[in-house]
Amino acid sequence: MSDRVLLFRWAGRAARSLLVILFAGLLGAALVRLAPGSNVDEMQMDVRLSQSTVERLGQERAKSHEPLSFYLNYLSGLGRGEAGRSELYGQAVSELIRDRFGARMRGGSRCFA
């Protein structure tokens, strides 16, 4: 086989692999976004909040509930280096990865502790 045929074959495989990864991500996002209870935030159940605040929280959450728009926004954010915010730590995920990566490179054995 010529080098050109091999190049096209490898390019086709790479394109198919990329499409499978993107489709699997979309399917995963749909499963998470369409799961029961995924559109409820724990803050909406706080009795100390006013009804208007709870409604505003629900509206903000509903904007990102559609799986396709969520996934496209997530992918565009990844392209800009934004991976979202950690609800547990209250920081940007990219900062958390950078901090953990730096600890690992310095030889820290417990970087996720």
N, C-alpha and C positions, 0 to 999 in steps of 0.2 A: 504494500500500500504506500501511496505517496504521503509525504508530510502534510500536504494540504487536506487530504481526506481525514487523516488522524486529527488534525487541528479542528476541522468541522465536527468530528465525532465528539471530541472532548468539549467543545463549546456547546454542543447540543446537550450533553450530559450535565454540564454545569448549569445551563439554563433550566433544564428539567428539575434539577436538585433545588435551585433557587425557588422555582414555582411551588414545589412540594413544601418547602420550609415556610413560604409565605401563606400557602393555603392552610397548613397545619396551625400556624399562628392565628389566622382568622378563625378557624374552627375552635381553637382553644379560647379565644376571646369571646366568641359567641356562647360557648358553654358557660363561661364564668358570668357573663353579662345577663344571660337568660335564666340563670339558676334562681330558684325561689329565695327571696330575701336579699338578693343582691342590690336591689334599689332602695334599701333602707339603711340609713346611717344611724349609728348608736346615739349620736347627738339628737336625732329626731325624737328619741324616747326620753329625753331629759325633761322632767316635769318643771324644772326651773325656767325653761325657755318659753317665751311667749308664742302664741299661735302663729303670728306673722313670721317669726324667726323660723319656726318649724316648717312652715310652708315655703319660705325662701330656700331653706336647706334642701327640701324635697325637689324644688324646681332646678336648683343647681345640680343635684345628683341626676335628675332625669335627663339633663342635657347630654351627659356622657354615658347614658345607658344603652344607646343604640350601638350594637356591636361593630358594624362597619365603620362608622364615624370614629368610634373609640379607637379601633385598630389603626386606621389611617392617621389619626392624630398622634397615636403612640409611635408609629413608624417615623413620622415626620419629626417628632421630638428626638427619637434615637439618632436620626440623621444630623440633628443639631447638637448632639451630645447630652440631651436631657433624657433621663430614664424614669422620671417621675419623682414622687416624694414618698418616703417611708412613713407610714402611719404610726409605726411602732416607735421610731426614733425621732420623727419630726424633722428630718433632714432630707436633702436631695440624695437620691440613690447614687448619683455619680460621685458625690462627695464621700459617701460611705464606702464605695468601692475604692476610691482613691486612698482613703485613710487605711483601709484594710490591706490594700495592695502594698502601700508603703511599709506597713508593719511587717508584712510577709517578706518583703525584700530586705528589710533590716535584720531578718533572721528570727523574728518573733514566732514562736511555735504556736501561740494561742491567739491568732489574729481575729477570731470570731468570738472570743469570750467576752 
